[in-house]
Amino acid sequence: MPDLLIFTGSVAANAVVVMSRLVTSLITIAFIIKQYHNEISTRGLKMKKFLIFVTCVLSTGTFAQQSNNWENSPNNWNNSPNNWNNSQNNWDNSPNNWNNSPNNYNSQNGVYDSQGNRQGYQVQSPSGVINYYDNRGNRTGYAPRQ
């Protein structure tokens, strides 16, 4: 399997990571403000608050870009389960297709765990996206084209 495997529920996981980083940043900033509050003047406090606000906005934008890359997004049509090329109802992706069948021991597209048990299969769509399915044909994830 490729290093980059995105499961369909990863958008929520990425949002949690972004929020946790943001909260960590805000806690750190609050601690710094509290620590130096008595040592700075009113004018300096306003400037520091402004700089902290700007830093938070810029860092949030950076985190959001990391988690919302369009090529990796499930909202991108190439990655969408609603795209016929990614659908389990497409014969190329179906578990009823002999090439994808768990009963075909010569299958070249099986996905196995570390104990050698078949977990499912992978199929590359014409757009280059690799779709991962369990043995019953349910799409469990994808890897965007590279």
CORCORTA-V521915 format. One record per residue. D_LAST is the distance of its C-alpha to the last C-alpha in whole Angstrom. Layout:
d_last=[D_LAST	D_LAST]
This chain:
d_last=[13	10	11	10	12	13	16	18	21	19	20	23	22	20	24	26	24	24	28	29	28	30	33	33	33	36	38	37	38	41	42	43	44	47	47	48	50	53	53	51	53	53	51	49	48	47	45	43	42	41	39	38	37	35	33	32	31	28	27	27	25	22	22	21	18	17	17	16	13	13	9	10	13	15	17	14	15	12	12	16	18	21	18	20	17	16	20	22	25	23	24	21	20	24	25	28	26	27	24	23	27	27	31	29	29	27	24	21	18	21	20	22	24	25	29	27	28	25	24	22	19	16	15	12	13	13	10	8	8	10	13	16	20	23	25	27	24	23	20	19	16	12	9	6	4	0]
